[in-house]
Amino acid sequence: MALTAALVPLVVMVVVLPATAEIGGEGSDVTNSDYLALTAAEKADRLWSNCLADRTSAPWPSIFSTAFGAIGESMCPSFTTPGDALPAGRRKVIHSVGVVGRVEWRDAGSHPYTGVFKGASHGIVRLSSALQALPSSSRYRPRPGMGLKLLRDGMDSANLVAMYSVSGQRSWNFFKNDFTNHIPGPGFAELPLAVKFATATVNIQQVGISDWSQAGEDGTEEESPIFPYRLRFHPTGEIAFPDDYVQPINADLMTIPSGSTLYQVFAIDKPEELGGEESMIGELVLTSNLTTSKWGDTILFFRHQA
């Protein structure tokens, strides 16, 4: 069991598995060409309506299905599937229970980055732990992570996932640490799953963000896209929970009021080894309450970029 627990976290960035249990209703379509042609506002409204249809959480998958079910499943659909819903017949087994909310990306200005880096009013965030955290076990500690989707007129959404570490943290405070789209390297125990990831991308520790720079929220394509090397999501300190267990993570998160700044967003232009410089480029602001959602847990999809 110890090895199982050690192997599980690395799949946090990409794994979804064949469906083996009943999931929430499919809701309105968020994958076809008619949907993709909608405005960012219309798409955000449809996604949010789907999320609110059933505010119960999906069940946690078993440790066995989480650890071993990915071996025969292709990683590629996580990078290639269009639209905002999981591919048909697949099921999340990592970050499978969380909360969703509407957000906006408020541009801080004074940076060169293009596309939605310049701001977006219609976004969906999902906050969750990679595995079910248990207060009675140091092994099953919280592993906070975030999926972020910014909608665009007439084209596919801009997406990313970010974490602090696949190994998690000892604190139950979801906002204890920064998130980034570049996670630390895997340990020895996670190497088998690292090999699995490598079947889809050589950059198994990173999620790309160049797509964000290609077009803004209004769908206008950029003639000369510019994007940062890495993003860092820094908690403001205004939202914090106890380090020791008081209640489940989702219960904490649902107390955050609409209008709260979830993260300050920092970008570094190139690797530190090449003299990269970091600056604050924006804020991620909650524009609704956070809620549990069966559709959010089972169908909402955050596409990965290699």
TIPA-849117 format. One line per 8 residues: number of its first residue (from 0); for each residue x negated, y, z of C-alpha. Coordinates in nm, 2 decimals, m for minus. Each point is the difference from the previous one (the first is absolute). Layout:
<rs>
NUM = X Y Z; ...
</rs>
This chain:
<rs>
0 = 0.00 0.00 0.00; m0.29 0.24 0.07; m0.13 m0.04 m0.35; 0.35 0.04 m0.14; 0.04 0.33 0.18; m0.34 0.11 m0.12; 0.07 m0.08 m0.37; 0.34 0.17 m0.01
8 = m0.09 0.37 0.02; m0.19 0.03 m0.32; 0.31 m0.06 m0.21; 0.14 0.33 0.13; m0.08 0.19 m0.32; 0.17 m0.21 m0.26; 0.17 m0.32 0.08; 0.37 m0.09 m0.07
16 = 0.12 m0.36 m0.02; 0.28 m0.20 m0.15; 0.33 0.06 0.17; 0.08 m0.27 0.25; 0.27 0.18 0.21; 0.30 0.21 m0.06; m0.08 0.37 m0.05; 0.20 0.31 0.00
24 = 0.24 0.10 m0.28; m0.17 0.10 m0.32; 0.15 0.35 m0.01; 0.00 0.22 m0.30; m0.26 m0.08 m0.26; m0.33 0.18 0.04; m0.20 m0.17 m0.28; 0.16 0.04 m0.34
32 = m0.06 0.27 m0.26; 0.31 0.19 0.09; m0.12 0.03 0.36; m0.35 0.10 m0.11; 0.15 0.28 m0.21; 0.17 0.16 0.29; m0.13 0.31 0.18; m0.22 m0.04 0.31
40 = 0.29 0.12 0.22; 0.25 m0.25 m0.15; m0.24 m0.28 0.04; m0.08 0.10 0.36; 0.38 0.01 0.08; 0.05 m0.34 m0.15; m0.28 m0.16 0.20; 0.12 0.16 0.32
48 = 0.36 m0.11 m0.06; m0.13 m0.36 m0.05; m0.20 0.03 0.32; 0.29 0.12 0.20; 0.25 m0.27 m0.12; m0.12 m0.23 0.28; m0.20 0.14 0.29; m0.09 m0.33 0.15
56 = m0.35 m0.14 m0.02; m0.11 m0.31 m0.20; m0.12 m0.30 0.21; m0.37 m0.04 0.06; m0.15 m0.28 m0.22; m0.17 m0.29 0.17; m0.37 0.01 0.06; m0.04 m0.31 m0.22
64 = 0.17 0.16 m0.30; m0.19 0.32 0.05; m0.34 m0.16 0.02; 0.02 m0.28 m0.26; 0.28 0.09 m0.24; m0.21 0.24 m0.21; m0.24 m0.26 m0.12; 0.19 m0.09 m0.31
72 = 0.16 0.34 m0.08; m0.14 0.25 m0.25; m0.11 0.34 0.14; 0.05 0.17 m0.34; 0.37 0.10 0.03; m0.09 0.23 0.29; m0.20 0.20 m0.25; 0.20 m0.02 m0.32
80 = 0.37 m0.01 0.10; 0.19 0.32 m0.11; 0.27 0.17 0.20; 0.05 0.00 0.37; 0.12 m0.35 0.09; m0.19 m0.32 0.06; m0.02 m0.24 m0.29; 0.30 m0.23 0.00
88 = m0.05 m0.32 0.20; m0.28 0.14 0.22; 0.00 0.08 0.37; m0.21 0.21 0.23; m0.18 m0.19 0.27; m0.23 0.28 0.11; 0.14 0.33 0.13; 0.33 m0.18 m0.03
96 = 0.18 0.19 0.28; m0.02 0.38 0.02; 0.18 0.34 m0.02; 0.06 0.22 m0.30; 0.05 0.38 m0.04; 0.01 0.28 m0.25; m0.31 0.22 m0.02; m0.15 0.29 m0.19
104 = m0.36 0.06 m0.08; m0.08 0.36 0.08; m0.30 0.13 m0.19; m0.25 0.20 0.19; m0.15 0.15 m0.31; m0.37 0.09 m0.05; m0.08 m0.33 m0.16; m0.05 m0.11 m0.37
112 = 0.21 m0.32 0.01; 0.29 m0.03 m0.25; 0.33 m0.17 m0.04; 0.20 m0.08 0.32; m0.31 0.11 0.20; 0.14 0.35 m0.06; 0.31 m0.09 0.19; 0.32 m0.21 m0.01
120 = 0.34 0.05 0.16; 0.14 m0.35 m0.06; m0.19 m0.28 0.17; 0.07 m0.32 0.20; m0.23 m0.12 0.28; 0.00 m0.34 0.17; m0.18 m0.05 0.33; m0.06 m0.35 0.13
128 = m0.23 m0.25 0.17; m0.17 m0.26 m0.22; 0.10 m0.27 0.24; 0.25 m0.03 0.29; m0.19 0.14 0.30; 0.05 m0.17 0.33; m0.06 0.18 0.33; m0.10 m0.32 0.17
136 = m0.28 m0.08 m0.25; m0.32 0.19 m0.08; m0.03 m0.21 m0.32; 0.33 0.13 m0.14; m0.07 0.37 0.04; 0.16 0.28 m0.19; m0.13 0.04 m0.36; 0.16 0.33 m0.11
144 = 0.02 0.09 m0.37; 0.19 0.22 m0.24; 0.15 m0.02 m0.34; 0.06 0.33 m0.18; 0.19 0.07 m0.31; 0.05 0.33 m0.18; 0.26 0.01 m0.27; m0.04 0.17 m0.34
152 = 0.24 0.11 m0.27; 0.04 m0.24 m0.29; m0.29 m0.23 0.09; m0.13 m0.25 0.26; m0.07 0.11 0.36; m0.34 0.07 0.15; m0.08 m0.26 0.28; m0.26 m0.09 0.25
160 = m0.04 m0.20 0.31; m0.23 0.10 0.29; m0.12 m0.15 0.33; m0.25 0.05 0.28; m0.13 m0.36 0.00; 0.12 m0.34 m0.10; m0.12 m0.11 0.35; 0.24 0.23 0.16
168 = m0.03 0.20 0.32; 0.03 m0.06 0.38; 0.23 0.30 0.05; 0.38 m0.02 m0.05; m0.01 0.37 m0.11; 0.08 m0.02 m0.38; m0.17 0.34 m0.04; m0.32 m0.09 0.19
176 = m0.23 m0.01 m0.31; m0.03 0.15 m0.34; 0.12 m0.20 m0.31; m0.20 m0.02 m0.32; 0.04 m0.16 m0.35; m0.35 m0.14 0.05; 0.00 m0.26 0.27; m0.31 m0.16 0.18
184 = m0.14 m0.31 m0.15; 0.12 m0.35 0.09; m0.17 m0.21 0.26; m0.12 m0.36 m0.05; 0.34 m0.15 0.10; 0.18 0.21 m0.27; m0.23 m0.10 m0.28; 0.24 m0.27 m0.15
192 = 0.27 0.26 m0.04; m0.26 0.25 m0.13; m0.07 m0.25 m0.28; 0.38 m0.02 m0.07; 0.02 0.38 m0.03; m0.29 0.00 m0.24; 0.22 m0.19 m0.25; 0.18 0.33 m0.06
200 = m0.25 0.27 0.08; m0.37 0.03 0.08; 0.08 0.29 0.23; 0.17 m0.20 0.28; m0.06 0.26 0.26; 0.15 0.29 m0.19; 0.32 0.12 m0.16; m0.05 0.24 m0.29
208 = 0.16 0.34 m0.02; m0.09 0.13 m0.34; 0.36 m0.06 m0.12; 0.11 0.27 0.25; m0.19 0.26 m0.21; 0.15 m0.09 m0.34; 0.33 0.18 0.04; 0.18 0.22 0.25
216 = 0.34 m0.05 0.16; 0.17 0.16 m0.31; m0.16 m0.27 m0.22; m0.22 0.24 m0.19; m0.33 m0.17 m0.09; m0.32 0.16 0.09; m0.25 0.08 m0.28; m0.30 m0.04 0.23
224 = 0.09 m0.22 0.30; m0.21 0.04 0.31; 0.03 m0.22 0.30; m0.20 m0.05 0.32; m0.22 m0.30 0.09; 0.19 m0.09 0.32; 0.29 0.13 0.22; 0.01 0.01 0.38
232 = 0.33 0.04 0.18; m0.07 0.16 0.34; 0.27 0.01 0.27; 0.06 0.36 0.12; 0.02 m0.11 0.37; 0.35 0.13 0.02; 0.14 m0.35 m0.03; m0.15 m0.26 0.24
240 = 0.12 m0.30 0.20; m0.15 m0.18 0.30; m0.30 m0.22 m0.05; 0.16 m0.27 0.21; 0.31 m0.18 m0.12; 0.34 0.16 0.09; 0.23 m0.11 m0.29; m0.03 m0.14 m0.35
248 = m0.19 0.22 m0.25; 0.31 0.06 m0.22; 0.19 0.13 0.30; m0.28 0.25 0.07; 0.00 0.11 m0.36; 0.37 0.06 m0.02; m0.03 0.27 0.27; m0.20 0.23 m0.23
256 = 0.23 0.29 m0.11; 0.04 0.12 m0.35; m0.22 0.29 m0.08; m0.30 m0.15 0.18; m0.34 0.01 m0.17; m0.11 m0.37 m0.01; m0.35 0.06 m0.13; m0.24 0.26 m0.12
264 = m0.16 m0.12 m0.32; m0.37 0.03 m0.06; m0.18 m0.08 m0.33; m0.36 m0.07 m0.07; m0.12 0.08 m0.35; m0.26 m0.27 m0.03; m0.18 m0.26 0.22; m0.19 0.14 0.30
272 = m0.32 m0.16 m0.14; 0.03 0.23 m0.30; 0.06 0.31 0.21; 0.38 m0.02 0.01; 0.19 0.28 0.18; 0.33 m0.04 0.18; 0.28 0.26 0.02; 0.36 0.01 0.11
280 = 0.22 0.00 m0.31; 0.35 m0.04 0.14; 0.25 m0.13 0.26; 0.24 m0.29 0.00; 0.33 0.13 0.15; 0.30 m0.21 0.10; 0.32 0.14 m0.15; 0.24 m0.26 0.15
288 = 0.02 m0.22 0.30; m0.19 m0.33 m0.01; 0.21 m0.31 m0.01; m0.03 m0.38 m0.01; 0.13 m0.13 m0.34; 0.06 m0.35 m0.13; m0.04 0.13 m0.36; m0.32 0.18 0.10
296 = m0.14 m0.32 0.16; 0.09 m0.23 m0.28; 0.01 0.18 m0.33; m0.16 0.35 0.01; m0.33 m0.03 m0.19; m0.32 0.21 0.02; m0.20 m0.08 m0.31; m0.38 m0.02 0.04
304 = m0.26 0.15 m0.23; m0.33 m0.18 m0.04
</rs>
